């Protein structure tokens, strides 16, 4: 009896930390992936990284701008935790630029990231950006201008099919809640945070994460806000799932239009310099591509990669001493980036739940049983 109670407590604790009830993830369904994940199979497997969400779900029925229904939120990622002011080396890249990620001009110029990364809906970027600055001003009221938190990184994807996006429901206090709740450990996925109202391959999408432990001892982790893609191109583990499950398309009083985008955050503890991190960022589309993403004209596919190594990356005086992995040894990181992005997107789909939003618009979650049947049909279901 004691052993049973202990196991139950461990199970409950694990999912309480993640902020969600017990749900299967992609690997639990037998979906095969290459590589070995970290302890949590999450971006938080990179030591120091913390993630927090604020989810806003309110109201049903007919859209009344400013009143709802509300299906949105904010997700915050801190490279070295919310109590750290350390800069880290970073780089960004865009596959298709119909989207926004603030702070990238200084990021490109300096090669450093000195703020958290926040993700929300398209029309809340300004509110979130200002709130990040206020959060730091409240902590350091005499610091004045900072090229770091004064130019924070805030990214977005469009959730206007389910959410009253013109109602501007994300408030400063919601951003504070997401930032203050950031923690290590398991990460909630699916209809949470910035991913609350998102759609991927015309199934319910949202937040997903994954990680890889490399043979050289380093870790690569990713977090995605997935909101892109057509059904016909959806491919999982090499299987044309979109063609096997052609129904359960988004329902609406008007024609559904794919206005999709994807934001990807990749973290590593490997000592890589900004130009090398840019090379990793350019491999992110490979993980999206195997899923069937094509970076369409209306898609904002924007990516950021950072390294938590090199403690002197933000040194202000004297000579900074930094390390780097030789370019000749970077190939394992390229492969890991593609793998974690692919699995993060699938995890987002598996965790997401069917959602109804404005005007009764409805997006279905991918049915787990039919997905498994499709994988089995092509001999891709892992025993």
C-alpha positions, 0 to 999 in steps of 0.5 A, spaced: 500 500 500 505 504 501 509 503 495 502 504 491 501 511 494 508 513 493 507 512 486 501 515 485 504 521 489 510 521 484 505 521 478 500 527 481 506 531 482 509 530 475 503 533 472 501 538 477 508 541 476 506 541 468 500 545 470 496 540 466 492 534 468 495 527 465 495 527 458 499 522 453 505 525 449 507 523 442 512 518 444 506 515 449 502 513 443 508 509 439 510 515 435 517 513 433 522 519 433 530 519 432 534 521 438 534 520 446 530 525 449 532 529 456 529 527 463 522 532 461 523 531 453 522 539 454 526 545 453 527 545 460 532 540 460 537 545 458 539 547 465 537 554 467 531 555 462 524 556 465 517 557 462 511 560 464 504 560 461 498 565 462 492 562 459 485 566 458 479 562 456 472 566 457 466 566 454 462 562 448 458 564 442 457 570 438 463 575 437 462 581 441 469 585 440 472 587 446 468 582 450 469 575 447 469 569 447 477 569 449 481 564 447 489 567 448 494 567 452 502 569 453 508 564 454 514 566 457 521 563 456 527 565 460 534 562 458 537 562 465 531 563 469 527 569 471 532 571 477 538 572 472 540 578 468 545 574 465 546 575 457 547 569 453 549 568 446 543 568 441 541 568 433 535 569 429 532 567 423 526 567 419 523 562 413 517 567 411 517 574 414 509 575 415 510 575 422 513 579 428 519 578 433 521 584 436 528 586 439 531 582 433 535 588 430 539 589 437 540 581 437 543 581 430 547 587 432 550 584 438 549 577 438 546 577 445 540 576 448 539 579 455 531 579 456 526 573 456 522 571 450 515 571 450 510 569 445 502 571 444 497 573 439 498 578 433 495 584 436 498 583 443 505 584 441 505 591 443 502 590 450 506 584 452 513 588 450 511 594 454 509 589 460 516 586 459 519 592 460 515 594 466 516 588 469 524 589 469 523 597 471 519 594 477 525 590 479 530 595 478 527 602 478 533 606 478 537 602 472 534 607 466 535 605 459 537 598 458 539 595 451 537 588 453 530 589 457 528 595 453 528 592 447 525 585 449 524 579 444 516 578 443 513 574 438 506 572 435 502 568 431 494 569 429 489 566 433 483 570 430 479 564 428 478 562 435 479 568 439 476 575 439 483 578 437 481 585 436 478 585 443 486 586 446 484 581 452 492 580 454 493 585 459 500 587 463 498 583 469 497 577 465 504 578 462 506 578 469 503 572 471 506 568 465 513 571 467 512 570 475 510 563 474 516 561 470 519 554 472 524 549 470 521 541 470 515 539 465 512 544 461 504 544 459 503 543 452 497 544 447 491 549 449 496 553 454 499 560 454 500 563 447 498 557 444 491 557 447 487 559 440 492 556 435 491 551 429 496 547 426 495 543 419 487 545 420 487 541 427 488 544 434 495 546 435 498 550 440 505 550 445 509 543 444 516 542 446 522 536 446 529 535 447 535 531 445 541 529 449 547 528 445 553 523 445 557 529 446 554 530 453 550 537 451 543 538 450 538 541 445 531 543 447 525 546 443 519 550 444 514 551 439 508 555 438 505 552 432 499 555 428 501 553 421 500 548 415 494 545 411 491 538 412 493 535 405 501 536 407 501 533 414 506 528 415 507 525 421 513 520 422 513 519 414 506 517 414 501 522 410 496 523 416 493 529 413 490 524 407 489 519 412 484 523 416 482 528 411 475 530 415 474 534 422 476 540 418 475 547 422 468 549 422 465 556 421 460 560 419 465 563 414 470 559 410 476 557 414 483 561 411 490 558 413 493 564 416 498 560 420 505 561 423 510 558 427 515 561 432 520 556 434 525 557 440 531 553 441 536 552 447 542 549 448 548 548 453 553 547 448 558 553 447 556 556 441 558 563 438 552 567 435 554 565 428 554 558 430 547 559 433 545 562 426 547 556 423 542 552 428 536 557 426 537 555 419 536 548 420 529 549 424 525 549 417 528 542 416 524 540 422 517 543 420 518 541 413 518 534 415 511 535 418 509 538 411 510 546 413 512 550 407 512 557 409 506 560 405 506 567 403 501 569 409 506 565 414 510 568 419 516 563 421 520 566 425 526 562 430 530 564 435 536 560 438 540 561 444 546 558 448 546 558 456 554 556 456 559 562 456 558 565 462 562 571 460 558 573 454 555 579 457 561 581 460 561 589 461 569 590 462 576 587 460 576 581 456 571 576 455 573 569 455 569 564 451 569 557 448 566 554 442 565 548 439 569 547 432 565 548 426 567 541 424 563 538 430 557 542 429 553 536 425 550 533 431 547 539 433 544 540 426 540 533 426 538 535 434 535 541 432 531 538 426 528 532 431 526 537 437 522 541 432 519 536 429 517 532 435 515 539 439 510 540 433 507 533 434 507 534 442 503 540 441 498 537 437 497 531 441 496 535 447 491 540 444 484 539 445 478 540 441 476 548 442 470 552 440 471 559 440 468 566 437 461 565 433 461 557 434 468 556 430 470 550 432 477 546 431 478 539 432 484 535 436 487 530 432 484 523 434 489 519 437 486 512 435 485 514 428 493 517 428 495 510 431 491 507 426 494 511 420 501 509 423 500 502 424 497 502 416 504 504 414 508 500 419 510 506 423 507 505 430 512 503 435 511 497 439 
